[in-house]
Amino acid sequence: MSIDLLHAVINAATLRAQDASSDRERHRWIVFRAYVVISYVVSLRGAEGLLLDLDGLRRHRGEGGDEYLVIALLGKIKGEHHDLAHLLPCVHVTSSGINVKQAIDDLIEIKEKHGFRDGPAISDSSGRVHKIRDINDCLYEILDDLFDNDVNLFPKHVGDKEKLHKTYQAFRTFRRTSDTRAMEMNVSNDD
């Protein structure tokens, strides 16, 4: 996915949240945007993006001050002994302008509005963790609209919506996009 298309997806999710006709719909798009932003920015594989931990996000909120924020994923990682979350430092805003802090702040706010202070952050308005299929549904809804409105956002080989759905999937698209962007910016393989 090109960085322009990624920005278009994030912007479309933001607008859908702002224009939502119900709080449930607003919640859906804020959660989707957070999944996309976090999965891309910290280069997570598909299901790893579903492990975003609401309590960890809240407990570590503001920890990095103006320098960074902390992304918390559920699950103990080999070699860690005290925390049940894997903690990843992350920039507030990427060099391409993706506002990670805003996506996390909006996510925490909508979750608290729905009465959730812990548990899976990538979940529906009832607190049930999303499946990749749920994320794909949101992704395809946005991509289909973008394809109808500006086919130039897509590579030439994506000639129709069937090919679009085969090309882009939440399970791997955001990790691949992140990896490609890192290579374009000459980030070393070790990093």
Salt bridges, closest charged atoms under 4 A:
ASP23 OD1 - LYS113 NZ 3.37
ASP23 OD2 - HIS114 NE2 2.85
GLU25 OE2 - ARG28 NH1 3.13
ASP55 OD1 - ARG58 NH1 3.87
ASP55 OD2 - ARG59 NE 2.83
GLU63 OE1 - HIS60 ND1 2.71
GLU80 OE2 - HIS86 ND1 3.00
ASP83 OD1 - ARG59 NH2 3.58
ASP83 OD2 - HIS60 NE2 3.73
ASP105 OD1 - ARG61 NH2 3.08
ASP105 OD2 - LYS101 NZ 2.69
ASP106 OD2 - ARG33 NH2 2.40
GLU112 OE2 - ARG58 NE 2.92
GLU112 OE2 - ARG117 NH1 3.55
ASP124 OD2 - ARG128 NH2 3.33
ASP134 OD2 - HIS130 ND1 3.32
GLU141 OE2 - ARG16 NH1 2.96
GLU141 OE1 - ARG28 NH2 3.08
ASP144 OD1 - HIS165 NE2 2.84
ASP145 OD2 - ARG16 NH2 2.34
ASP148 OD2 - LYS161 NZ 2.93
GLU162 OE2 - LYS166 NZ 3.44
ASP179 OD2 - ARG175 NE 3.45
